[in-house]
Amino acid sequence: FVYCDGDGDGDDDYKCPPLRFDVLSIDVGSAPGAADKTILDHPKIIPVKPIANFCKFYQRLQEHFLKDHKEEEEEEEENPNANDIAQKVHRVCVVGGGAGGVELILSVQHNLQQLLLRKHRHPHASQKLKMVLLTAGSTLLAEHNSGVQHIMTRILKERGIEIHLQSTVVGVVEHEDGQSHSQVVQKNDDASSSTTTTTTIPFDDCFWCTTAAAPTWLSQKTPFACNNEGFLKVDTTMQVQDHAGVFAVGDCAHMVDHPRPKAGVFAVRAGPPLLENIMAYLVLGKQHLKPYIPQSSFLGIISTGDAYAVASKGSYFYLEGSLVWKWKDWIDRSWMAKYSTDLLGVDFIAKVVSSVIVGVRIQLQLFWSQIHSTRLLFAVNSLLDA
């Protein structure tokens, strides 16, 4: 097995020797989804994944944002009586109406406004930002219940965020003034009509946070079974169909008998049973693998940028408030602490050692049972004589 793209430029001349494996576990996550993949190549389109690239870009965005408004302030100080100084408004567009897109646009708005207040004590920080949310769906947060949808729509409107439903971004065009415009196809709100209109929405920066798409190499460069969307098809033991010893979990996998949304909680919860099945496969054999059925619902807590959040679970439960944010903060910090202070803790090592001991014991029992008693006696006597 090998998949190596060198420095990431798609150069096929870069070669890497094949890697032999006894067990393979694939958890490569997902890729940004787009109607036209070339959109993601535009320099002003920022996919949220991979997160490392996103963090670097966002730091540059913060720097440029503060620099632009510092220059504007200096110009105002030099010309205090001038009324014709153009007021700079930074336009940020977020594509994606799921929990990630909604949380992202609220967090970016809050962060940039707070930066402006702290660095320049600007009295009208909220007027320096224009936030636009675009989604191809007919509603926001389609994976959450209607109560959460209503709450988050209310909060977005209270924050002055412009919402465009049933809007698919199909391209990016450059205007003569140097500003980028997203080319948007909007469906008619009337369900009985199939007409669409094409509009353009100007932006300075555009974050791409749409529904997860499968990495293309899974279906194009491996022999593994994939569904129509390109995700690896796995059974209840988390093995890829028709490939014993090849496991897949997380966003890149599609559990055929128990499909679930692409959410981090399912990847996290799959970790312990995945480890158990990998150890069982290595030590005992594939017949000892245990089926795993992921939970059908999960707790979702969406932050609104400030110390406020909205919780959701199932079809009916929803809750909002500052206490919900504190709850989320505690959950997140507790989870991250496990990886910063106890990545290979005593419990983890104990489970691995225990699995190995149990497996070795069973294998020895099988081995000894197959040896004839006389041969066993002869072997023992020879060992004692030596």
N, C-alpha and C positions, 0 to 999 in steps of 0.2 A: 504494500500500500504506500502511495506517495502522492501528495499534492503540494507542489512548491512553485510559487510564481516569482521566485527571485526577489527583486526589489519592489515588486508590485506593479511593474509597468507592463506586464503581460508579455514579456520577452520570452518566447519559447526556446531560445538558445540556451537559457539557463537550465542546467540539468542537475538533478539530485538523485542519488542512488535510491532504489526501493528500500523500504523499511519493513522487515519481517515482523509479524505480530502474532501472538496467540489470542489476545483479546484486543478489540478496538472499541473505544468509547468516543462518540462524536457529540460534541456540545458546542457547536460553533455559532450558535445564536442565529439571528436573522439579518437581512439587509434592508435598506430603505426600499419602499415600493413606489413606483411612479408609472403613470400611463405611458410616458415616453422616457426611457432611461437616459437619453441625452440631456434631459433637464438637469439631472444631478451632476453633470459635468460643468455646469455654469459656475463661475467663481463666486457668485453672490448667493448661491443656493447652498445651505449648510445642513447636511444630513445629521441627525442626532446620533446616528450610529455610523462608524465606531466612535465610542465616547471620547477616546483620546484625542481624535481630530477635532471633535466638537469643542472640547475644553480649550484647546489652543486657539481656535477661532474666536471663541467667546471672549477670551482675555484680550485679543486684539480689538474686538468690537468695543469693549469697555474703554480701551485706551483712545480709540478714534472718536468715540462718542464724547468723551470728556474734552478731548483736544478741540473738536469742532465748536463746542459751546464756550470754551475758554477764549477762542479767537473771536467769537461773537461778542462776548463780554468786553474784551479789549477794544473792539471797534465801537461799541456803545459808549465806553468811557472816553474815547478820543473824540467822539461826536455826540455829546449828551443831548443836543438840541435837534439832532437829525431824526426825522420821522420816516425816512424812506429806506432805513436799514432792513434788509430782508430778515425776517424771523425764521431761523432754522428749525424745522420740525423733522425729527428722525422717524422714518416710517419703518416699522418692523412687521413682517408678515410671517405667520405660522401656518403651515399646511398640515392638517390633521386634526380631526375632531374627537379623538379618543381621549382617554385619561392623560396620556403623555402630552398631547398637544395642548389640552386645556391647562394642565398644571404648568407647562412650559411657558405659555404666553403670559399667564398671571405672574409667574416668578420673574421672568425677564422684565416685565413692566415695573414690578416693585423694586427690583434690584437697580435698574438704571435710574429710576426716579430718586432712590435713596443715595446713589452715587452722586447725582447732581446736587442734591441737598447738602451732602457732607463736604464735597470738594469745593463747591462754588456758592453754597447757601442760596441757590436760585429760588426766588419766591414763587415762581410759576413752573416748577419742574414737570407737573403733569401735562402742561401745554406743550412741552418740548418733545413729546412722544405721541405717535399715532400707531395704535396696535390693531392689526387686522387678522382675524381667524378664518381660515378657509377649510371646508370639509366637503367631500363628495357625498356624504350621507344626508339623509333628510332630517336628521336630528343629531345633536351632540351626544357623546357618551352612550352609544348604542348598546354597549355591553352592560350598562348599569340600569337600575330601575328608574321609573318615571319621576319619582320624588327627587332623586339626585339630579336628573336632567333639568328639572325646573329650577332647583336651587342654583346650579352652576350657570344656567342661562341668566338668571337674575343677577348673580354676582358679576358676570362678564359685562352686562349692560351697565351696572352700577359703576364699574371701573372705566366705562367709556370705550370698551373694546368692540370694534365693528365685526359682526358675524355674517358670514356668507355660507348658507347651506346649499346642498346640491350643486356644488361648484367644483369642477375638476380642472386642475392646472394642467394645461397641455403644452405650454411653452413659455419662454422668457424672451422679451424683446427689449432692445436698447433704444432709448429716445435721444434726440439731438442734444438735450441738456445734460446727457451723461447719466441720467437716472434710469434704473432698470424698472421694467414693468412686467408683472406676471400676466401671462395671457390665460384667461379663465373662461371655460365653457360652463355656463350656468343653465341648468334645466328649468323648464317652466314649472312653477309651483302647482299648477293644475295637473293632477294625476291622470286626467283623461287626455292630456295633450302631450305629445312627444317633441314639441318644439324646443329649441335651445337658442340661447343668445351668447355671443362671444364678446367679452369685455376685457379691459386691461386695468390692472390695479398697480399703481406705483409703489415701490419699496426701496429702502436702502439696504436692508438685510432680510433674508428669507430663511426661516428654519423649516426643515423637512422632517415631519414627525408622523408619517402615515402608517397605515396597517403594515405589519411585518411581511416581508417577502423572503422567499427562500434564496440562499446563496446559489447562484446559477451553476457553480461547479458541481454541486451535489448530483444534479440530474444529467449534466453534460459530460462529466469526467469521472464518474464512478459507475460500477455495475449495480448499485443498490437500487431497490424499488422505491419510487417516489410517487406521490399523488399528483393530481393535475396541476397543483400550485408549485410543485417542485420540492415539497417537504418529504423527508424520509419516512416511509411507512414502517411503523413498529408494532409489535404485538404487546400483550400484557406483561411480558417479561422484559420489555424495553429492548428486545432484539429486533434488528432490521429484518423484515420478512425475507425468508429463504437464505439468510446468511447467519448461520450459527456463530456466536462469538463476536458479532458486531452489534454494539449497542448504540442507541441515540436517545438523547433527552433534550428538553428545553425547546426553544423556539424553532429549531431546525427539524424537529420530529413531529410526526402526526400519528397519534395512537389510533389505529383503525377502529377498534371496538369501543373506545372511550375518548372521542375527540374533545379537546378543550381549547379555550381561547389562548392566544399567545400572550401570556402574562408571566412575569418573573416568579410569582409564587409557585407555579407548577414546576418550573425548573429547580427551584430551591427544595421543594418537598420531594422531588424525585432523587435527590442525592443519596440519602441513606439506603433506600431499597436498591438503587443502582449499584452501590458499593457491595451490598450483600450478594447481589446476583453475580457480579464480576468475580468475587471471591469464591462463590459456590461453583461457578463455571470452571475456574482454574483448578480448584482442588477436588471437587466432587464430580463434575461433569454436567452437561446441559440438562439432564433429567432432574436435577435438584434445584432448578431455578424456580423462584416463587412469583406468582402473578402479582401485579401491582395495579390497582385501580385508583387514579387520582381523584381527589375530592371534587364534588360537582359545583360547589360555590366557594367563594373566598371573600375575605374582608378587604375592601379597597378603601384607602384613605387618600383623598386628593387635597394637596395643599393649595392655598390661594396666594402664595407668595409671602404674605405677611403671616403673623402668628394666628392663623385661622385655617380650618380645614373642614372637609365634608367626608363623612364615612358612609360606606355602602356595603350591603351584603344581601344577596338573594333578590327576590322580587319586591320586598316590602320594607326592609330595614334601611333607614337613612337618618343621619344625624349631622348637625353642623355646629361649629362654635370654636372658641379658643381652647377649650378643654380637649376637643378632638385633636387639635394640632399638637398639644402637649402629649397626648396619647401616641400619635404618630411619631413624634420626635423621640419618645422613649423607646418605641419599637425599633426604629431605625438605628438609634445609637446602640441599643443592646445587641442588635444583629451584627453591626460592624465591629463591635468590640470582640466578638468571637474570632474574627479574622485578623485583628491587630494584636491580640494578646494570647490567643489559644488556637492558632491555626492547626497545630498538631498536638492537641491536648491529650491528657491522660485517657479520657473516655474514647477518643478516636483510636489511639494506639491499642488500647485494651480490646476494642472490638475487632481490629485487624488480627491481633495475636490470637484471640479466641477463635476466630474463623479458621485460621491456619491450623491451630491445634486440633480442632474438631475434624477438619478434613484429613489431616495426617493420621489421626487415630482410626478413622473409617478405612482409609486406604491400607493401613497396616493389618487391620482385621481381615480385609478381603485377601490381602497377600498371604497371610499365614494360613487362612482357611484352605487355600489352594495347594499348599505344600503337604505332601504325604508325611504322615507322622514319623516314618522311619527316616526319611530324608531330613526332617527337622531334627531328630535325635542325632543323626550323624553330623549335621552341621554344628550343633551345640557341642558335641564331644570334640570335634576338630578344633573348635574355637577355644575350648578349655585346655586342650593339649598344647595349643600354640602359646 
